[in-house]
Amino acid sequence: MLNIFVLEDDFFQQSRFENAIRQCVEETSVRYKFLEVFGKPNQLLESIEEAGNHQFFFLDIEIKGEERNGNR
């Protein structure tokens, strides 16, 4: 089962991503363990507990006020 992570600093975009992902997995019957959405890179990094190809990441490449983002 997949672990799905989203890194996005804009609350409106977070909601859009989450809704789109939920709709997509429902339509395709993809099974996932959890879907987590984060606004800050450190929050995301702290929540990753395992490595492997069962993890799927959607990363914002421009995060205001953050040195670390999906591009670095």
C-alpha positions in Angstrom: 0.0 0.0 0.0 1.1 3.5 -0.8 2.1 6.3 1.6 1.2 9.6 -0.1 2.7 12.9 1.0 2.0 16.4 -0.3 4.2 19.4 0.4 2.4 22.7 -0.5 2.5 26.0 1.4 -0.7 27.5 -0.1 -3.8 26.3 1.9 -6.1 26.5 -1.2 -3.7 24.4 -3.2 -3.3 21.9 -0.4 -7.1 21.3 -0.5 -7.1 21.0 -4.3 -4.3 18.5 -4.2 -5.9 16.4 -1.5 -9.3 16.3 -3.2 -7.7 15.5 -6.6 -5.6 12.7 -5.1 -8.6 11.2 -3.2 -10.7 11.3 -6.3 -8.0 9.7 -8.4 -7.3 6.8 -6.0 -11.0 6.2 -5.6 -11.5 6.0 -9.4 -8.6 3.7 -9.9 -9.0 1.6 -6.8 -5.4 2.3 -5.7 -5.0 1.3 -2.1 -3.1 3.6 0.1 -2.2 3.5 3.8 -2.4 7.3 4.4 -2.4 10.7 2.7 -0.7 13.5 4.6 -0.5 17.1 3.6 2.2 19.5 4.9 2.9 23.2 4.6 6.5 23.2 5.7 9.4 21.0 4.5 10.6 20.1 8.0 7.1 18.8 8.9 7.2 16.5 5.9 10.8 15.3 6.6 9.9 14.5 10.3 6.9 12.4 9.3 8.8 10.1 6.9 9.4 6.9 8.9 10.5 4.5 6.2 12.1 4.3 2.8 10.9 2.4 -0.3 9.1 2.6 -3.6 5.7 2.4 -1.9 6.0 6.2 -1.1 4.6 8.8 -3.4 5.5 12.5 -3.0 3.9 15.7 -4.5 6.4 18.5 -3.8 5.9 22.3 -4.2 9.1 23.6 -5.7 8.6 27.2 -4.5 7.8 27.7 -0.8 7.7 31.2 0.5 10.1 31.9 3.3 11.7 28.5 3.2 15.2 27.6 2.1 14.3 24.0 1.7 11.6 23.1 -0.8 10.7 20.4 -3.2 13.5 21.5 -5.5 16.2 21.1 -2.8 
